[in-house]
Amino acid sequence: MDPLEDVLTLLDTRGHLSASLVAGGRWAIRFDAPSGVKFNAVRRGHCLLELEGMADPLALEEGDCYLLTQPRRFTLRSDPQAVAVDAGQVFASSEGGVARAGNGEDEILLVGGRFSFGDRARTLLLEDLPPVIHVPARTPQAETLQWALAQIDRELRDGPMASTLVAEHLAVVMLVHVLRLHLTREPGAVSGWLAGLGDPVVAAALTSLHSRPEHPWTVAELAQTCAVSRSTLAARFKSTVGRGPLDYLTRWRVELASRHLRRGTDTVSAIARTVGYGSESALSTAFKRVNGVSPRDYRRTTRAS
C-alpha cells in the first residue's frame, strides 16, 4: 500500500450521503459543526459558503466541490442578506432524498454528505489539512470529480440493487481524488506525512516504510531505496514531515499495533512481532512513549469503551 491508502484504510474511511438540496430565490441554511469531513458539490447554479473563522465567504459555481475538514459551523446562502434557518428544520422535511429551501424556482442543486473515520483521524489526517479544500469546476482535475458525482447521481436516481452502497464507495473515491489534487496543487499548504507525499524523495521513503513496516529499517538502507545520501534523506524527511524517518516508523508501527489491539485477539507478544518488534517489552516501551499507556492498558480501555 502507499501511505495515503494505508492511512485511509487504517481509519476505516467511509462515505455517507445526505439528502440533496434544491433551492431557489433568496435562501440561507445554517449548519452545525459536522463530525468527520463534510463535502458538497454544486451540480446546478451557484451560492456562497460561509465558514466559521473564515474572513470572507467562498463563492461556489456550478461544478465546484469542497471539503470541510474541521468541526466548524457553516452556512450556505444565496446572497449575503438572506436570513439563515437551521439545517435540521430544512432537512427534516426532505422527501425522496431531496430537501428544499427558498421561495423561488429551483435554481440550485447540491449533493453532499460526510466522511467518517476511526478515532485517530484528527491526529493522522485531518489536523494536517486546511479547514476548507475548494475544487473549482474549471480545474482539469475536476473532471474526475464530475465523473464520480455523475455516477453518484445515477445510482441514487435510478436506484439499482445496492445503489446506496455503490454511491457511498464512489464518495470515498472522490475524497481520494480531492486529497490528491490538494497535495499537488498546494504542496506548501499541508504538513506532516501528507507534506512528505509532495516531495519525491520523502514520498519514496514513506512508501518503503509503509510497504514493509516490520522490516528493521536503518536510515542508511532507507536512503539507498531513495537513491540519496543518508544525510540528505534525514534532513529532507525531518524538514518536511516534522520528525526523523525512524521516529515516524515507530509511530506508524504503534498505530498498526493499536489497530490490532482494538480489533484482534492476538497476544501483545504476537502483535509485537507482526509490526516489527522482537519482543513484547520492546513494543511496550515504544507504545507507552507514543500513547502514554501500555498496550495491555490500551486494549482494556478501548474494549471497555
C-alpha positions as CSV (number, residue, x, y, z in Angstrom):
1,M,0.0,0.0,0.0
2,D,1.0,3.6,-0.5
3,P,0.9,5.9,2.6
4,L,-2.3,7.7,1.7
5,E,-4.1,4.4,1.0
6,D,-2.6,2.9,4.2
7,V,-3.9,5.7,6.4
8,L,-7.4,5.9,4.9
9,T,-7.7,2.1,5.3
10,L,-6.5,2.2,8.9
11,L,-9.0,4.9,9.6
12,D,-11.9,2.9,8.2
13,T,-12.8,5.7,5.9
14,R,-16.5,5.6,4.9
15,G,-18.7,7.9,2.8
16,H,-22.2,8.8,4.0
17,L,-24.6,10.6,1.6
18,S,-27.2,13.1,2.8
19,A,-30.3,14.3,1.1
20,S,-29.7,16.6,-1.9
21,L,-30.5,20.2,-1.5
22,V,-32.6,22.1,-4.1
23,A,-33.1,25.8,-3.6
24,G,-34.4,28.9,-5.3
25,G,-34.9,32.6,-4.8
26,R,-33.5,34.0,-1.6
27,W,-32.4,31.4,1.0
28,A,-29.8,30.6,3.6
29,I,-29.2,27.4,5.7
30,R,-27.1,27.3,8.9
31,F,-25.4,24.0,9.7
32,D,-23.9,22.8,13.0
33,A,-20.2,21.8,13.1
34,P,-20.0,18.5,11.2
35,S,-18.5,15.3,12.6
36,G,-15.8,13.9,10.3
37,V,-15.4,15.6,6.9
38,K,-18.3,17.3,5.2
39,F,-18.5,17.6,1.4
40,N,-20.8,19.3,-1.1
41,A,-20.8,19.6,-4.8
42,V,-22.8,22.2,-6.8
43,R,-24.5,20.3,-9.6
44,R,-26.5,23.4,-10.7
45,G,-26.5,27.1,-10.0
46,H,-24.2,29.0,-7.6
47,C,-24.2,30.0,-3.9
48,L,-22.0,31.3,-1.1
49,L,-20.3,29.2,1.6
50,E,-19.5,30.9,4.9
51,L,-17.3,29.0,7.3
52,E,-16.7,29.9,11.0
53,G,-13.3,31.5,11.3
54,M,-13.0,32.3,7.6
55,A,-13.0,36.1,6.9
56,D,-14.7,36.1,3.5
57,P,-17.4,33.9,2.0
58,L,-16.4,31.4,-0.7
59,A,-18.3,31.8,-4.0
60,L,-19.3,28.4,-5.3
61,E,-20.1,27.9,-9.0
62,E,-21.7,25.1,-10.9
63,G,-19.4,22.1,-10.9
64,D,-17.5,23.2,-7.8
65,C,-16.8,20.8,-4.9
66,Y,-15.5,21.5,-1.4
67,L,-14.4,19.6,1.7
68,L,-14.8,20.9,5.3
69,T,-12.2,19.1,7.3
70,Q,-12.6,20.8,10.7
71,P,-15.6,20.8,13.1
72,R,-16.8,24.4,12.4
73,R,-20.3,25.8,11.9
74,F,-21.0,26.9,8.3
75,T,-23.8,28.5,6.3
76,L,-24.8,28.1,2.6
77,R,-26.7,31.0,1.2
78,S,-28.0,32.6,-2.0
79,D,-26.7,36.1,-1.0
80,P,-25.3,37.9,2.0
81,Q,-28.6,39.4,3.0
82,A,-30.7,36.2,3.2
83,V,-31.8,35.2,6.7
84,A,-30.5,31.8,7.7
85,V,-32.7,29.0,9.0
86,D,-31.5,25.9,10.8
87,A,-30.5,23.0,8.6
88,G,-32.3,20.5,10.8
89,Q,-35.5,22.2,10.0
90,V,-34.9,22.1,6.3
91,F,-33.7,18.5,6.0
92,A,-36.3,17.1,8.4
93,S,-39.0,17.8,5.8
94,S,-37.0,16.2,2.9
95,E,-38.9,13.9,0.6
96,G,-37.4,11.3,-1.7
97,G,-33.9,12.2,-0.7
98,V,-34.3,15.8,-1.6
99,A,-34.6,18.8,0.8
100,R,-35.9,22.2,-0.5
101,A,-35.2,25.7,0.6
102,G,-36.1,29.2,-0.7
103,N,-39.1,30.7,-2.3
104,G,-38.4,30.7,-6.0
105,E,-38.0,28.3,-8.8
106,D,-35.4,25.6,-8.4
107,E,-32.1,27.3,-9.3
108,I,-29.5,25.4,-7.4
109,L,-28.8,21.7,-6.7
110,L,-26.2,20.5,-4.2
111,V,-25.4,16.9,-3.5
112,G,-23.3,16.1,-0.4
113,G,-22.6,14.1,2.7
114,R,-19.8,13.4,5.0
115,F,-16.9,11.0,5.5
116,S,-16.5,9.2,8.8
117,F,-13.2,7.9,10.2
118,G,-11.8,6.0,13.1
119,D,-10.9,7.7,16.3
120,R,-7.3,8.6,15.2
121,A,-8.4,10.6,12.2
122,R,-7.8,14.0,13.8
123,T,-4.1,13.1,14.6
124,L,-3.3,11.1,11.5
125,L,-5.1,13.0,8.7
126,L,-7.4,16.0,9.5
127,E,-5.1,18.2,11.5
128,D,-2.7,18.4,8.6
129,L,-5.4,19.7,6.2
130,P,-6.7,23.3,5.9
131,P,-10.3,23.9,7.2
132,V,-11.7,24.0,3.6
133,I,-10.5,22.5,0.4
134,H,-12.1,24.0,-2.7
135,V,-12.0,22.3,-6.1
136,P,-13.3,24.8,-8.7
137,A,-15.0,23.3,-11.7
138,R,-12.7,25.0,-14.2
139,T,-9.6,23.0,-13.0
140,P,-8.6,20.0,-15.1
141,Q,-8.7,17.7,-12.1
142,A,-12.3,18.5,-11.5
143,E,-13.3,16.2,-14.5
144,T,-12.7,13.1,-12.4
145,L,-14.8,14.5,-9.6
146,Q,-17.6,15.3,-12.1
147,W,-17.4,11.7,-13.3
148,A,-17.8,10.4,-9.7
149,L,-20.6,12.8,-9.0
150,A,-22.4,11.8,-12.2
151,Q,-22.2,8.2,-11.1
152,I,-23.5,9.0,-7.7
153,D,-26.4,10.9,-9.2
154,R,-27.2,7.9,-11.5
155,E,-27.1,5.4,-8.6
156,L,-29.4,7.5,-6.4
157,R,-31.7,8.4,-9.2
158,D,-32.1,5.0,-10.8
159,G,-31.9,3.0,-7.6
160,P,-30.4,-0.3,-8.8
161,M,-29.5,-3.0,-6.3
162,A,-27.1,-1.8,-3.7
163,S,-27.2,1.7,-5.1
164,T,-26.6,3.4,-1.7
165,L,-23.5,1.2,-1.1
166,V,-22.1,2.0,-4.5
167,A,-22.8,5.7,-4.2
168,E,-21.0,5.8,-0.8
169,H,-18.0,4.0,-2.2
170,L,-17.9,6.5,-5.0
171,A,-17.9,9.3,-2.5
172,V,-14.7,7.8,-1.0
173,V,-13.2,7.7,-4.5
174,M,-14.0,11.4,-4.7
175,L,-12.3,12.0,-1.4
176,V,-9.1,10.4,-2.6
177,H,-9.1,12.5,-5.7
178,V,-9.6,15.7,-3.8
179,L,-6.7,14.9,-1.5
180,R,-4.5,14.0,-4.4
181,L,-5.4,17.3,-6.1
182,H,-4.8,19.3,-2.9
183,L,-1.3,17.8,-2.4
184,T,-0.3,18.5,-6.0
185,R,-1.9,22.0,-6.2
186,E,-0.8,23.4,-2.8
187,P,2.2,21.4,-1.5
188,G,3.1,24.1,1.0
189,A,-0.4,24.1,2.5
190,V,-0.1,20.8,4.3
191,S,2.2,19.5,7.0
192,G,3.3,16.2,8.5
193,W,3.4,13.0,6.4
194,L,0.9,14.4,3.9
195,A,3.5,17.1,3.0
196,G,6.0,14.3,2.6
197,L,3.9,12.9,-0.3
198,G,4.7,16.0,-2.2
199,D,8.5,15.5,-2.0
200,P,9.7,12.7,-4.4
201,V,12.5,11.6,-2.1
202,V,10.4,11.7,1.1
203,A,7.5,10.0,-0.7
204,A,9.7,7.2,-1.8
205,A,10.9,6.7,1.8
206,L,7.3,6.8,3.2
207,T,6.3,4.2,0.6
208,S,9.1,1.9,1.6
209,L,8.2,2.3,5.3
210,H,4.5,1.6,4.7
211,S,5.2,-1.3,2.4
212,R,7.4,-3.1,5.0
213,P,6.8,-1.6,8.4
214,E,8.0,-4.8,10.1
215,H,11.5,-4.5,8.4
216,P,14.4,-3.4,10.7
217,W,15.0,-0.3,8.7
218,T,18.0,1.9,9.1
219,V,18.3,5.4,7.7
220,A,21.2,4.3,5.5
221,E,19.2,1.4,4.0
222,L,16.2,3.7,3.5
223,A,18.3,6.3,1.8
224,Q,19.5,3.6,-0.6
225,T,16.0,2.9,-1.7
226,C,15.6,6.6,-2.4
227,A,18.9,6.9,-4.2
228,V,20.1,9.7,-2.0
229,S,22.7,10.0,0.8
230,R,21.8,9.3,4.4
231,S,22.2,12.9,5.4
232,T,20.1,14.2,2.6
233,L,17.2,11.8,3.4
234,A,17.4,12.6,7.1
235,A,17.4,16.3,6.5
236,R,14.6,16.4,3.9
237,F,12.4,13.9,5.9
238,K,12.6,15.9,9.1
239,S,12.1,19.3,7.5
240,T,9.1,18.0,5.6
241,V,7.4,15.6,7.9
242,G,8.5,17.2,11.2
243,R,10.3,14.2,12.6
244,G,13.0,11.7,11.5
245,P,12.3,8.6,9.4
246,L,12.8,6.2,12.3
247,D,10.7,8.2,14.7
248,Y,8.0,8.2,12.0
249,L,8.3,4.4,11.6
250,T,8.0,4.0,15.4
251,R,4.7,6.0,15.4
252,W,3.3,4.1,12.4
253,R,4.1,0.8,14.0
254,V,2.3,1.9,17.1
255,E,-0.7,2.9,15.0
256,L,-0.7,-0.6,13.5
257,A,-0.3,-2.2,16.9
258,S,-3.2,-0.1,18.2
259,R,-5.5,-1.4,15.5
260,H,-4.6,-5.0,16.3
261,L,-5.2,-4.3,20.0
262,R,-8.6,-2.7,19.3
263,R,-9.9,-5.4,16.9
264,G,-8.0,-8.6,17.3
265,T,-7.3,-11.3,19.9
266,D,-3.6,-11.9,19.3
267,T,-1.3,-11.6,22.3
268,V,0.8,-8.5,22.7
269,S,3.8,-10.6,22.0
270,A,2.4,-11.8,18.7
271,I,1.4,-8.2,17.7
272,A,4.9,-7.0,18.6
273,R,6.4,-9.5,16.1
274,T,3.8,-8.5,13.4
275,V,4.7,-4.8,13.5
276,G,8.4,-5.2,13.7
277,Y,9.4,-5.6,17.3
278,G,11.5,-8.5,18.6
279,S,9.7,-8.7,22.0
280,E,6.7,-7.6,23.9
281,S,8.8,-5.4,26.1
282,A,10.2,-3.5,23.0
283,L,6.7,-2.8,21.7
284,S,5.5,-1.8,25.2
285,T,8.3,0.7,25.5
286,A,7.6,2.3,22.2
287,F,3.8,2.1,22.7
288,K,4.0,3.9,26.1
289,R,6.3,6.5,24.8
290,V,3.8,7.4,21.9
291,N,0.5,6.8,23.6
292,G,1.2,7.3,27.3
293,V,-0.2,3.9,28.2
294,S,0.9,0.3,27.9
295,P,-0.5,-2.0,25.1
296,R,-2.4,-4.0,27.7
297,D,-4.0,-0.9,29.3
298,Y,-4.8,0.4,25.9
299,R,-6.6,-2.8,24.9
300,R,-8.5,-2.9,28.2
301,T,-9.6,0.7,27.9
302,T,-10.7,0.6,24.2
303,R,-12.5,-2.7,24.6
304,A,-14.4,-1.3,27.6
305,S,-15.4,1.8,25.8
